[in-house]
Amino acid sequence: MRLAGKTAIVTGAASGFGKGIATKFIAEGATVVIADINAEMATSTAKELGTTAHMLDVASAASWSELAKTVPNPDIIVNNAGITHLPKPMETVEEDEFDRVLAVNAKSVYHAARTFNAAMKERGSGAILNIASTAGLSPRPNLNWYNASKGWMITATKAMAVELAPFGIRVNALCPVAGETPLLKSFMGEDTPEMRAKFISTIPMGRFSTPEDMGNAACYLCSDEASMITGVAMELDGGRCI
């Protein structure tokens, strides 16, 4: 019960890594809001986990404002929602694809800060966890603008940590390698046994990150056990970035 009495918002929590984080948080005593743009899936996941759902478009300031009416002062915010463009040479990515990747992966963190920082500062505590990626540390070819968005998130995490530390707010990031999530096919271009084997061959521990891996690491970083840890971009990658 390391998160007992805490209220957490997890974005993109209807499936994948977000669902894994929400599941662990609930098991550790937190009250979790499943915030996802897919309202139907969010409702289904919330029902499965015994919690509540909220339709959230992380790229929309108005959508964040609506969420704040329901959860005005969360203890924990996990900025997990993310998208990518398909693997292709950087100059062939269309502008609308680029804009969407940056809006969801980067601007969403800005919206979260605009929405909830003041309440956290007034309370004098809080934990923010940004889900980055090994792509922000060791980029793969043909995912250039996705890589850049995750590099941005890592730098934003460190900048946020320095600014918010005097207010008792910790900000960290997790950098997973690819896992069994809806984005896996997009990262690989195609989901075949051959592509999976090629992808896994770059991971020394020989497997993808799992939602359970993410939940365990997120729980630690957002708990009081990590009270002296801020500004960290923890690699959760089976040695991928070594």
C-alpha positions as CSV (number, residue, x, y, z in Angstrom):
1,M,0.0,0.0,0.0
2,R,2.8,2.4,-0.9
3,L,0.3,4.8,-2.6
4,A,-2.5,4.6,0.0
5,G,-4.5,7.8,0.1
6,K,-3.0,9.2,-3.1
7,T,-5.1,10.3,-6.1
8,A,-3.4,9.7,-9.5
9,I,-4.3,10.6,-13.1
10,V,-2.8,8.3,-15.7
11,T,-3.2,9.4,-19.3
12,G,-3.4,6.8,-22.0
13,A,-4.4,4.3,-19.3
14,A,-7.0,2.4,-21.3
15,S,-4.4,0.0,-22.6
16,G,-0.7,-0.9,-22.8
17,F,1.8,0.7,-20.5
18,G,-0.7,3.1,-19.0
19,K,-3.0,0.3,-18.0
20,G,-0.1,-1.5,-16.4
21,I,0.7,1.6,-14.4
22,A,-2.9,2.1,-13.4
23,T,-3.2,-1.5,-12.3
24,K,-0.1,-1.3,-10.1
25,F,-1.2,2.0,-8.6
26,I,-4.6,0.6,-7.6
27,A,-3.0,-2.5,-6.1
28,E,-0.8,-0.2,-4.0
29,G,-3.8,1.8,-2.7
30,A,-4.1,4.7,-5.0
31,T,-7.4,6.1,-6.4
32,V,-6.7,6.2,-10.1
33,V,-8.5,8.1,-12.9
34,I,-8.2,6.3,-16.3
35,A,-7.8,9.2,-18.6
36,D,-7.8,8.3,-22.3
37,I,-9.1,9.7,-25.6
38,N,-10.8,6.4,-26.3
39,A,-13.8,6.9,-24.0
40,E,-15.3,3.4,-24.6
41,M,-12.0,1.6,-23.9
42,A,-11.3,3.8,-20.9
43,T,-14.7,3.0,-19.4
44,S,-14.1,-0.7,-20.0
45,T,-10.7,-0.6,-18.4
46,A,-12.0,1.4,-15.4
47,K,-14.8,-1.1,-14.9
48,E,-12.2,-4.0,-15.0
49,L,-10.0,-2.3,-12.5
50,G,-12.8,-1.0,-10.2
51,T,-12.1,2.7,-10.7
52,T,-13.3,5.7,-12.8
53,A,-12.7,6.9,-16.3
54,H,-12.5,10.3,-18.0
55,M,-12.3,11.1,-21.7
56,L,-9.2,13.2,-22.2
57,D,-7.6,14.5,-25.3
58,V,-4.1,15.3,-24.0
59,A,-3.5,17.7,-26.9
60,S,-6.4,19.9,-25.9
61,A,-6.2,22.6,-23.1
62,A,-10.0,22.6,-22.9
63,S,-10.0,18.8,-22.3
64,W,-7.5,19.2,-19.5
65,S,-9.7,21.9,-17.9
66,E,-12.7,19.5,-17.9
67,L,-10.6,16.9,-16.2
68,A,-9.6,19.4,-13.5
69,K,-13.3,19.9,-12.7
70,T,-13.4,16.2,-11.7
71,V,-9.9,15.9,-10.2
72,P,-8.8,19.3,-9.1
73,N,-5.8,18.4,-7.0
74,P,-4.2,15.1,-7.9
75,D,-1.2,13.8,-5.9
76,I,0.3,12.0,-8.9
77,I,0.2,12.7,-12.7
78,V,1.5,10.2,-15.1
79,N,1.9,11.7,-18.6
80,N,1.8,8.4,-20.5
81,A,-0.3,9.0,-23.6
82,G,1.8,9.0,-26.7
83,I,1.8,8.4,-30.5
84,T,4.3,8.0,-33.2
85,H,4.5,8.3,-37.0
86,L,5.2,5.2,-39.1
87,P,8.9,4.5,-39.8
88,K,9.9,6.6,-42.8
89,P,12.7,9.0,-43.8
90,M,12.3,12.2,-41.8
91,E,11.7,14.4,-44.9
92,T,8.7,12.3,-45.9
93,V,6.8,12.8,-42.7
94,E,3.8,15.0,-43.4
95,E,3.4,18.2,-41.5
96,D,0.1,17.1,-39.9
97,E,1.8,13.9,-38.7
98,F,4.6,16.0,-37.2
99,D,2.2,18.4,-35.5
100,R,0.2,15.5,-34.0
101,V,3.2,13.7,-32.6
102,L,4.5,16.9,-30.9
103,A,1.0,17.8,-29.7
104,V,0.4,14.5,-28.0
105,N,4.0,13.7,-26.9
106,A,5.2,17.1,-25.9
107,K,2.5,19.7,-25.6
108,S,0.4,17.4,-23.4
109,V,3.1,17.8,-20.7
110,Y,2.7,21.6,-21.0
111,H,-1.1,21.3,-20.7
112,A,-0.8,19.1,-17.6
113,A,1.6,21.6,-16.0
114,R,-0.7,24.6,-16.8
115,T,-3.6,22.7,-15.3
116,F,-2.3,21.2,-12.1
117,N,1.0,22.9,-11.1
118,A,-0.6,25.7,-9.1
119,A,-2.6,23.3,-6.9
120,M,0.4,21.1,-6.3
121,K,2.5,24.1,-5.4
122,E,-0.2,25.3,-2.9
123,R,-0.3,21.8,-1.3
124,G,3.5,21.6,-1.2
125,S,3.8,18.1,-2.7
126,G,3.3,16.1,-5.8
127,A,4.8,13.5,-8.1
128,I,4.8,13.9,-11.9
129,L,6.0,11.0,-14.1
130,N,6.6,11.5,-17.8
131,I,6.8,8.4,-20.0
132,A,9.6,9.1,-22.4
133,S,11.4,6.4,-24.3
134,T,14.8,4.9,-25.2
135,A,14.1,6.7,-28.5
136,G,15.0,9.9,-26.7
137,L,18.4,8.5,-25.6
138,S,19.4,6.2,-28.4
139,P,17.3,7.0,-31.5
140,R,16.4,4.5,-34.1
141,P,16.5,5.5,-37.8
142,N,13.3,6.5,-39.6
143,L,11.5,7.5,-36.4
144,N,13.2,10.9,-36.3
145,W,10.4,13.2,-35.1
146,Y,9.1,10.6,-32.5
147,N,12.7,10.3,-31.2
148,A,12.9,14.1,-31.0
149,S,9.6,14.4,-29.1
150,K,10.9,11.9,-26.5
151,G,14.2,13.7,-26.2
152,W,12.1,16.8,-25.5
153,M,10.3,15.0,-22.8
154,I,13.5,14.0,-21.1
155,T,14.8,17.6,-21.1
156,A,11.4,18.9,-20.0
157,T,11.5,16.5,-17.1
158,K,14.8,17.7,-15.9
159,A,13.8,21.4,-16.3
160,M,10.5,20.8,-14.5
161,A,12.3,19.0,-11.7
162,V,14.7,21.8,-11.0
163,E,12.0,24.5,-11.0
164,L,9.4,22.5,-9.0
165,A,11.7,21.0,-6.3
166,P,11.5,24.0,-4.0
167,F,7.7,23.4,-3.9
168,G,8.0,19.8,-2.9
169,I,7.1,18.5,-6.3
170,R,9.2,15.7,-7.9
171,V,9.4,15.1,-11.6
172,N,10.9,12.0,-13.2
173,A,10.7,10.1,-16.4
174,L,10.7,6.5,-17.5
175,C,12.5,5.4,-20.7
176,P,11.1,2.0,-21.8
177,V,12.1,0.1,-24.8
178,A,9.2,-1.0,-27.0
179,G,6.6,-3.3,-25.5
180,E,3.4,-5.1,-26.1
181,T,1.3,-1.9,-26.7
182,P,-0.8,-0.6,-29.5
183,L,2.2,1.4,-30.7
184,L,4.4,-1.7,-31.3
185,K,3.3,-2.3,-34.9
186,S,3.9,1.4,-35.7
187,F,7.4,1.3,-34.3
188,M,8.3,-1.8,-36.4
189,G,6.4,-0.8,-39.5
190,E,4.9,-4.3,-39.6
191,D,4.3,-6.9,-36.9
192,T,5.8,-10.1,-38.1
193,P,7.9,-12.8,-36.2
194,E,10.9,-11.7,-38.3
195,M,10.5,-8.0,-37.3
196,R,10.0,-8.9,-33.7
197,A,13.1,-11.0,-33.7
198,K,15.1,-8.3,-35.3
199,F,13.8,-5.7,-32.8
200,I,14.4,-8.0,-29.7
201,S,18.0,-8.7,-30.9
202,T,18.9,-5.2,-30.0
203,I,17.8,-5.7,-26.4
204,P,20.5,-7.5,-24.3
205,M,17.9,-9.0,-22.0
206,G,16.1,-10.4,-25.0
207,R,12.6,-9.2,-24.4
208,F,10.3,-6.2,-24.7
209,S,9.3,-4.0,-21.8
210,T,6.0,-5.1,-20.2
211,P,3.1,-3.2,-18.6
212,E,4.1,-4.9,-15.4
213,D,7.7,-3.6,-15.7
214,M,6.3,-0.1,-16.2
215,G,3.9,-0.4,-13.3
216,N,6.6,-1.5,-10.8
217,A,9.0,1.3,-11.8
218,A,6.3,4.0,-11.9
219,C,5.0,2.9,-8.5
220,Y,8.5,3.3,-6.9
221,L,9.2,6.7,-8.5
222,C,5.8,8.1,-7.5
223,S,5.9,6.7,-3.9
224,D,7.5,8.3,-0.9
225,E,10.2,5.7,-1.1
226,A,11.7,7.9,-3.9
227,S,11.3,11.1,-1.9
228,M,14.9,12.2,-2.8
229,I,14.7,11.3,-6.5
230,T,13.8,13.9,-9.0
231,G,14.9,14.8,-12.5
232,V,15.8,11.1,-13.3
233,A,15.2,9.6,-16.7
234,M,15.2,5.9,-15.7
235,E,16.1,3.4,-18.5
236,L,13.7,0.5,-18.4
237,D,15.1,-1.2,-21.4
238,G,16.9,-4.5,-20.6
239,G,20.2,-2.9,-21.5
240,R,19.1,-1.4,-24.8
241,C,20.9,1.9,-24.2
242,I,24.2,0.5,-22.9
